[in-house]
Amino acid sequence: MTPLDKPLKRELEVDGQAYTLTIDPDGLKLVAKGKRNGISLAWKDVLSGDAGLAAALQASVTS
């Protein structure tokens, strides 16, 4: 396996909207194209099953 030691960025489209997905050693971040802020999830939240709760909480704080 190749270690994840630096950020990996990919562009994806969801319902006609472009997003940038960044995967790094700390977790992942999904940001609408052209924006600075998005949704971040730490790997520990994903592994513990708290990913949905963490995303909902972050979305409610940033909105």
N, CA, C and O of each residue as an XYZ file, in Angstrom:
252
protein
N       0.830     -1.187      0.000
C       0.000      0.000      0.000
C       0.875      1.251      0.000
O       1.985      1.258      0.533
N       0.350      2.294     -0.604
C       1.023      3.585     -0.606
C       0.507      4.403      0.570
O      -0.702      4.592      0.701
N       1.402      4.893      1.432
C       0.938      5.689      2.575
C       0.362      7.031      2.131
O       0.809      7.625      1.150
N      -0.626      7.487      2.866
C      -1.235      8.793      2.601
C      -0.465      9.819      3.424
O      -0.798     10.063      4.584
N       0.566     10.422      2.826
C       1.414     11.337      3.563
C       1.291     12.786      3.102
O       1.902     13.678      3.690
N       0.508     13.023      2.058
C       0.248     14.385      1.593
C      -1.173     14.445      1.042
O      -1.747     13.410      0.702
N      -1.739     15.630      0.950
C      -3.132     15.752      0.487
C      -3.322     15.242     -0.949
O      -2.469     15.424     -1.818
N      -4.452     14.609     -1.153
C      -4.855     14.113     -2.459
C      -6.157     14.820     -2.813
O      -7.143     14.698     -2.086
N      -6.175     15.561     -3.925
C      -7.366     16.331     -4.308
C      -7.972     15.761     -5.577
O      -7.274     15.408     -6.527
N      -9.302     15.685     -5.559
C     -10.050     15.239     -6.725
C     -11.306     16.094     -6.860
O     -11.866     16.561     -5.868
N     -11.735     16.289     -8.099
C     -12.961     17.036     -8.356
C     -14.070     16.036     -8.655
O     -13.854     15.033     -9.336
N     -15.257     16.323     -8.136
C     -16.404     15.487     -8.435
C     -17.643     16.345     -8.603
O     -17.675     17.501     -8.180
N     -18.655     15.774     -9.221
C     -19.895     16.500     -9.470
C     -21.051     15.759     -8.805
O     -21.206     14.548     -8.958
N     -21.856     16.514     -8.063
C     -23.025     15.964     -7.390
C     -24.218     16.843     -7.747
O     -24.227     18.035     -7.442
N     -25.215     16.264     -8.388
C     -26.417     16.997     -8.810
C     -26.078     18.261     -9.596
O     -26.707     19.301     -9.397
N     -25.093     18.181    -10.482
C     -24.725     19.304    -11.324
C     -23.829     20.337    -10.665
O     -23.443     21.312    -11.310
N     -23.489     20.151     -9.401
C     -22.632     21.080     -8.648
C     -21.230     20.476     -8.547
O     -21.087     19.306     -8.191
N     -20.199     21.259     -8.855
C     -18.820     20.791     -8.779
C     -18.279     20.956     -7.360
O     -18.516     21.974     -6.710
N     -17.563     19.958     -6.894
C     -16.964     19.953     -5.556
C     -15.509     19.513     -5.651
O     -15.120     18.820     -6.590
N     -14.715     19.921     -4.675
C     -13.355     19.438     -4.541
C     -13.277     18.596     -3.281
O     -13.639     19.056     -2.198
N     -12.807     17.370     -3.420
C     -12.625     16.460     -2.298
C     -11.135     16.377     -2.008
O     -10.340     16.030     -2.882
N     -10.761     16.699     -0.769
C      -9.370     16.601     -0.342
C      -9.269     15.525      0.727
O      -9.953     15.579      1.749
N      -8.410     14.552      0.479
C      -8.163     13.479      1.433
C      -6.730     13.646      1.920
O      -5.799     13.695      1.116
N      -6.553     13.733      3.237
C      -5.215     13.869      3.810
C      -5.105     13.000      5.057
O      -6.084     12.364      5.446
N      -3.935     12.959      5.690
C      -3.762     12.089      6.857
C      -4.704     12.405      8.022
O      -4.942     11.538      8.863
N      -5.244     13.621      8.091
C      -6.145     13.997      9.182
C      -7.594     13.603      8.941
O      -8.341     13.378      9.893
N      -8.001     13.516      7.672
C      -9.389     13.199      7.354
C      -9.710     13.607      5.934
O      -8.845     13.576      5.058
N     -10.953     13.988      5.708
C     -11.352     14.436      4.381
C     -12.165     15.717      4.471
O     -12.779     16.020      5.494
N     -12.150     16.464      3.365
C     -12.871     17.737      3.314
C     -13.529     17.854      1.950
O     -12.901     17.607      0.920
N     -14.803     18.233      1.954
C     -15.574     18.416      0.727
C     -16.009     19.867      0.655
O     -16.695     20.366      1.547
N     -15.597     20.554     -0.433
C     -15.848     21.985     -0.578
C     -16.459     22.249     -1.949
O     -15.987     21.720     -2.955
N     -17.503     23.064     -1.988
C     -18.088     23.461     -3.271
C     -17.041     24.233     -4.065
O     -16.314     25.058     -3.513
N     -16.971     23.960     -5.347
C     -15.980     24.596     -6.215
C     -16.125     26.114     -6.147
O     -17.231     26.637     -6.285
N     -15.020     26.822     -5.937
C     -15.035     28.268     -5.850
C     -15.282     28.792     -4.447
O     -15.272     30.004     -4.236
N     -15.498     27.922     -3.499
C     -15.731     28.318     -2.107
C     -14.524     27.926     -1.262
O     -13.684     27.136     -1.693
N     -14.445     28.487     -0.053
C     -13.331     28.181      0.844
C     -13.731     27.219      1.955
O     -12.920     26.403      2.394
N     -14.963     27.309      2.406
C     -15.415     26.491      3.527
C     -16.270     25.337      3.042
O     -17.029     25.456      2.080
N     -16.129     24.224      3.729
C     -16.904     23.048      3.369
C     -17.101     22.158      4.578
O     -17.064     22.623      5.718
N     -17.305     20.907      4.330
C     -17.528     19.936      5.399
C     -16.256     19.117      5.587
O     -15.703     18.579      4.628
N     -15.800     19.029      6.836
C     -14.612     18.244      7.164
C     -14.995     17.089      8.079
O     -15.840     17.231      8.964
N     -14.367     15.956      7.853
C     -14.563     14.789      8.719
C     -13.195     14.226      9.084
O     -12.367     13.957      8.213
N     -12.973     14.055     10.363
C     -11.734     13.436     10.823
C     -11.863     11.926     10.692
O     -12.962     11.383     10.802
N     -10.748     11.249     10.458
C     -10.779      9.794     10.319
C     -11.313      9.121     11.572
O     -12.004      8.106     11.483
N     -11.002      9.674     12.740
C     -11.488      9.058     13.978
C     -13.013      9.099     14.058
O     -13.626      8.193     14.622
N     -13.635     10.151     13.495
C     -15.099     10.225     13.469
C     -15.692      9.190     12.512
O     -16.729      8.589     12.794
N     -15.025      8.995     11.389
C     -15.484      7.994     10.423
C     -15.394      6.596     11.037
O     -16.328      5.801     10.929
N     -14.275      6.306     11.676
C     -14.061      4.979     12.259
C     -14.966      4.696     13.443
O     -15.364      3.551     13.658
N     -15.297      5.725     14.214
C     -16.137      5.512     15.397
C     -17.625      5.463     15.056
O     -18.454      5.122     15.899
N     -17.954      5.810     13.805
C     -19.356      5.818     13.413
C     -20.037      7.143     13.679
O     -21.242      7.276     13.462
N     -19.284      8.127     14.147
C     -19.839      9.445     14.444
C     -19.773     10.392     13.258
O     -20.000     11.591     13.422
N     -19.469      9.889     12.067
C     -19.294     10.740     10.893
C     -20.574     11.511     10.568
O     -20.516     12.709     10.292
N     -21.712     10.848     10.597
C     -22.985     11.520     10.301
C     -23.304     12.591     11.318
O     -23.741     13.685     10.958
N     -23.091     12.289     12.575
C     -23.327     13.261     13.640
C     -22.380     14.448     13.520
O     -22.800     15.594     13.675
N     -21.105     14.183     13.245
C     -20.111     15.261     13.122
C     -20.442     16.154     11.926
O     -20.323     17.375     12.022
N     -20.851     15.571     10.815
C     -21.189     16.354      9.633
C     -22.435     17.202      9.878
O     -22.478     18.367      9.481
N     -23.436     16.634     10.522
C     -24.663     17.383     10.818
C     -24.381     18.537     11.773
O     -24.910     19.634     11.596
N     -23.562     18.298     12.766
C     -23.234     19.337     13.731
C     -22.450     20.454     13.065
O     -22.733     21.631     13.289
N     -21.466     20.095     12.245
C     -20.671     21.109     11.564
C     -21.537     21.916     10.603
O     -21.384     23.134     10.517
N     -22.434     21.268      9.889
C     -23.320     21.960      8.954
C     -24.240     22.925      9.692
O     -24.524     24.011      9.188
N     -24.709     22.544     10.880
C     -25.607     23.423     11.615
C     -24.871     24.622     12.180
O     -25.468     25.686     12.349
N     -23.593     24.475     12.474
C     -22.804     25.581     13.014
C     -22.415     26.555     11.931
O     -22.414     27.764     12.161
N     -22.075     26.047     10.725
C     -21.615     26.903      9.637
C     -22.754     27.545      8.876
O     -22.517     28.501      8.137
N     -23.964     27.075      9.019
C     -25.097     27.635      8.260
C     -25.665     28.856      8.932
O     -26.619     29.450      8.430
